[in-house]
Amino acid sequence: MTPTLIDHQTRFFAAAMGGPASFDDDHLTRVHTNRGINEDAWNAVVTVLSKTLHDFNIESDDIQAILSAVGSKKDFIVQAN
């Protein structure tokens, strides 16, 4: 993973969780348009995120809160087929 991608995803997760980050819904839509991010790609990222949170023994309620917050941004990222 490149430093740029790590920074991008860190800011995305912070924004999704309501923290101080520079991503709003319009920005998410604008930067993900025409990137070809489909349902399969989204599911792969969510699966990795969930596994990582479990691997670090994050509390189940916190995992659900994080996945719910990230999931609330799906419509701004995934392109309809």
N, C-alpha and C positions, 0 to 999 in steps of 0.2 A: 504494500500500500504506500502511495506517495505521501509526502508531508502535506501537500495541498489537499488531497482527498481526506486525510486524517483531520485536518483543520476544518474542512467543509462539513464532515459528518459530526464532528464535535459541536460546531455551531448549530447544525440542524437539530441534534438531540437536545441541546440547551434550549433552543427556541421552542421545540415541540413540548418541552416540559415547563414552559413558561418563564424560562430564565433569560438572562441578558444576552441576547444574540440578535443579529441583524437580519434574520429571515422572517418576512411576513408572508402571508399566503400569496399575494401577487408576485413577490420575488420567487417563491417556489415554483409557481406556474411558469413564469417567464424563463427561468433557467433550465427547467426540465422539458419544455416544449421541444418536440422534434429530437429527443434523445433516444426514443424507442424503448422507453422503460415500460415493460408490459407487466401483466399480473405475475408471470413466472419469476421475473427479475425481482419484483417487490417481495414475493413470498420467500425467495432465497435470502434476501437481506433480513427480513423479519425472523426467519429461522436461525440465521447466524446470530442475530442480536439476542434472541431468546436463549439459545444455547450458551452464549457467552455469559449472560446474566445468571443462568443456572450454575454454570461452571464456577462463578465467583461467589456462589452461595448467597445471592441476593434474596431477600424475603419474597415469598410468592406474591403477597399483596403489592409489593413494590414493582415486581416484574409486570404484573397485570396493569398497574398504573402507567408504567413506561410504555408498554406495548399499546395500550389504549391511546396515550398521548401521541405516539408516533403514528398509529393507525388513523388518527384524526386528520393527518396531513396527506393521506394516500391519494385522495382525489386531485390534489394539486401536483402530484408527481407522476402517477401512472397514466399513460396515454390510452385512451379507448381505442379498440381495434377497429 
